């Protein structure tokens, strides 16, 4: 099993929904999926700029990304938390001096997603997530990685699990996860529930688990 994840969030624009989400996909045949993704992205490489889902130049590629993941062996993944809907009484866990502890919310969303995926049912799992900026810089990143690996080893001791954090620009599967994450972001920021109602793909959606 291959799991590829990216994050999306809105914490600045208070006129819109404020949330943190972790999104991506799980797939058994990663090589086959990436072969098709390379074919889709090839015409866009000639534009000599980094392929990124938020760039309007790649709107057409965003559509192709959604079409690409509509296959039986791919499961779309999204864990989503509205900041204002963190239950009263738990604010001490996720807020420090009135400020949101992004790292804690992100970590707990990630762990919730792992539980939902039932990783213990697999013999081998490879997890790749986008290497974002962490509070505390490099040391903060290493601490976060250590905590995730410690959780995985403790809870899934019988599963061979590889966990990697790296920039999306260095891994083509993360590039595809970036497009999937951006698609979910647009649905969340626009409060478009119909998007999820009409989504015919295999999807695991976790809403406000904290």
C-alpha positions as CSV (number, residue, x, y, z in Angstrom):
1,X,0.0,0.0,0.0
2,X,1.3,3.5,-0.9
3,X,-0.1,6.5,0.9
4,X,0.7,10.0,-0.5
5,X,-0.4,13.1,1.5
6,X,-0.3,16.9,1.3
7,X,-1.9,19.5,3.5
8,X,-4.1,22.5,2.7
9,X,-5.5,25.1,5.1
10,X,-6.9,28.5,5.6
11,X,-6.0,30.3,8.8
12,X,-5.6,33.9,7.6
13,X,-8.7,34.8,5.7
14,X,-11.3,35.2,8.5
15,X,-14.1,36.0,5.9
16,X,-13.9,32.4,4.8
17,X,-14.0,29.0,6.5
18,X,-10.9,28.5,8.7
19,X,-9.6,24.9,8.6
20,X,-6.7,22.5,8.4
21,X,-6.9,19.5,6.1
22,X,-4.7,16.6,5.1
23,X,-5.4,15.2,1.7
24,X,-4.1,12.7,-0.8
25,X,-4.6,9.2,-2.0
26,X,-3.8,5.6,-1.3
27,X,-3.0,3.2,-4.1
28,X,-1.7,-0.4,-4.6
29,X,-0.1,0.1,-8.0
30,X,1.9,3.3,-7.6
31,X,4.0,2.7,-10.7
32,X,1.0,2.3,-12.9
33,X,-0.6,5.5,-11.5
34,X,2.6,7.5,-11.9
35,X,3.1,6.3,-15.5
36,X,-0.3,7.7,-16.4
37,X,0.3,10.9,-14.4
38,X,3.6,11.5,-16.3
39,X,1.7,11.2,-19.6
40,X,-0.9,13.8,-18.4
41,X,1.8,16.3,-17.2
42,X,4.2,15.9,-20.2
43,X,2.6,18.7,-22.3
44,X,2.8,21.1,-19.3
45,X,6.5,20.5,-18.6
46,X,7.4,22.5,-21.7
47,X,6.1,25.6,-20.0
48,X,9.3,25.7,-17.9
49,X,7.8,26.4,-14.6
50,X,7.2,24.3,-11.6
51,X,4.0,22.4,-11.8
52,X,1.9,23.4,-8.9
53,X,-1.9,23.1,-8.4
54,X,-2.4,26.7,-7.2
55,X,-1.0,28.1,-10.4
56,X,-3.9,28.9,-12.8
57,X,-1.7,27.9,-15.7
58,X,-2.4,24.3,-14.7
59,X,-6.1,24.5,-14.4
60,X,-6.5,21.9,-17.2
61,X,-4.1,19.6,-15.4
62,X,-6.2,19.8,-12.2
63,X,-9.1,18.4,-14.2
64,X,-6.9,15.6,-15.5
65,X,-5.7,14.8,-12.0
66,X,-9.2,14.3,-10.8
67,X,-10.0,12.1,-13.8
68,X,-6.8,10.1,-13.2
69,X,-7.6,9.0,-9.6
70,X,-11.0,7.7,-10.6
71,X,-9.9,4.1,-10.7
72,X,-10.7,1.1,-8.6
73,X,-7.4,0.7,-6.9
74,X,-7.2,4.4,-5.8
75,X,-8.8,5.8,-2.6
76,X,-9.0,9.5,-2.1
77,X,-8.1,10.6,1.4
78,X,-9.1,13.7,3.4
79,X,-9.1,14.6,7.1
80,X,-10.6,18.0,7.7
81,X,-11.0,20.1,10.9
82,X,-12.8,23.4,11.1
83,X,-10.9,25.5,13.7
84,X,-14.0,27.0,15.2
85,X,-15.5,23.6,15.7
86,X,-12.9,22.3,18.0
87,X,-15.1,21.3,21.0
88,X,-15.2,23.6,24.0
89,X,-13.0,22.1,26.7
90,X,-10.4,20.8,24.3
91,X,-9.0,24.3,23.4
92,X,-6.2,23.8,26.0
93,X,-5.0,20.9,23.9
94,X,-4.9,22.8,20.6
95,X,-4.4,26.4,21.6
96,X,-1.4,27.9,23.4
97,X,-1.9,31.4,24.9
98,X,-4.8,31.9,22.5
99,X,-2.9,30.8,19.4
100,X,-3.6,27.7,17.5
101,X,-1.0,24.9,17.8
102,X,-0.9,24.0,14.2
103,X,1.6,21.1,14.8
104,X,-0.7,19.4,17.3
105,X,-3.8,19.7,15.1
106,X,-1.8,18.4,12.1
107,X,-0.3,15.5,14.0
108,X,-3.7,14.4,15.4
109,X,-5.4,14.7,12.0
110,X,-2.7,12.5,10.5
111,X,-3.0,9.9,13.3
112,X,-6.8,9.8,12.9
113,X,-6.3,9.2,9.2
114,X,-3.9,6.3,9.8
115,X,-6.4,4.7,12.2
116,X,-9.2,5.0,9.6
117,X,-7.0,3.4,6.9
118,X,-6.6,0.2,9.0
119,X,-2.9,0.0,8.3
120,X,-2.6,-3.2,10.4
121,X,-4.4,-5.1,7.7
122,X,-1.4,-4.7,5.3
123,X,2.0,-6.4,5.2
124,X,3.8,-3.4,3.8
125,X,3.0,0.3,3.7
126,X,4.9,3.3,2.3
127,X,3.8,6.7,3.4
128,X,5.1,9.9,1.8
129,X,4.0,13.3,3.0
130,X,4.9,16.8,1.8
131,X,7.8,18.3,3.8
132,X,6.3,21.6,5.0
133,X,7.8,24.1,7.3
134,X,7.7,23.2,10.9
135,X,7.7,25.3,14.1
136,X,11.2,25.0,15.3
137,X,12.7,24.7,11.9
138,X,14.8,21.6,11.1
139,X,14.7,20.4,14.8
140,X,10.9,20.8,14.8
141,X,10.7,18.7,11.6
142,X,12.9,16.0,13.0
143,X,10.9,15.9,16.2
144,X,7.6,15.6,14.3
145,X,9.0,12.8,12.1
146,X,10.3,11.0,15.2
147,X,6.8,11.2,16.9
148,X,5.1,9.8,13.8
149,X,7.5,7.0,13.3
150,X,7.3,6.1,17.0
151,X,3.5,5.9,16.7
152,X,3.6,3.7,13.6
153,X,6.1,1.3,15.2
154,X,4.2,1.0,18.4
155,X,0.7,0.6,16.8
156,X,1.7,-1.5,13.8
157,X,4.7,-3.5,14.9
158,X,3.9,-6.3,12.5
159,X,3.7,-4.1,9.4
160,X,6.7,-3.0,7.4
161,X,6.2,0.7,7.3
162,X,8.4,3.3,5.6
163,X,7.6,7.0,6.4
164,X,9.2,9.8,4.3
165,X,8.9,13.5,4.4
166,X,10.1,15.4,1.4
167,X,9.3,18.4,-0.8
168,X,6.7,18.0,-3.4
169,X,9.1,19.3,-6.0
170,X,11.3,16.2,-5.5
171,X,8.7,13.5,-5.8
172,X,6.2,13.2,-8.7
173,X,3.6,11.3,-6.5
174,X,3.5,14.3,-4.1
175,X,2.9,16.5,-7.1
176,X,-0.3,14.5,-7.8
177,X,-1.2,14.7,-4.1
178,X,-0.8,18.4,-4.3
179,X,-3.5,18.6,-7.1
180,X,-5.8,16.3,-5.1
181,X,-5.3,18.4,-2.0
182,X,-6.0,21.6,-3.9
183,X,-9.2,20.1,-5.3
184,X,-10.4,19.3,-1.8
185,X,-9.3,22.8,-0.6
186,X,-11.5,24.5,-3.2
187,X,-14.5,22.4,-2.1
188,X,-13.9,23.2,1.6
189,X,-13.1,26.9,1.2
190,X,-16.3,27.3,-0.9
191,X,-18.4,25.2,1.5
192,X,-19.3,23.0,-1.5
193,X,-20.9,20.0,0.1
194,X,-22.4,19.0,-3.3
195,X,-18.8,18.2,-4.5
196,X,-18.6,15.4,-2.0
197,X,-22.2,14.3,-2.6
198,X,-21.4,14.0,-6.4
199,X,-18.0,12.4,-5.9
200,X,-18.3,8.9,-7.3
201,X,-14.7,7.9,-6.4
202,X,-13.7,5.7,-3.5
203,X,-13.1,8.3,-0.8
204,X,-12.3,8.3,2.9
205,X,-13.5,11.6,4.4
206,X,-13.0,12.4,8.0
207,X,-14.7,15.6,9.2
208,X,-14.0,17.4,12.4
209,X,-12.5,14.4,14.3
210,X,-10.9,16.5,17.1
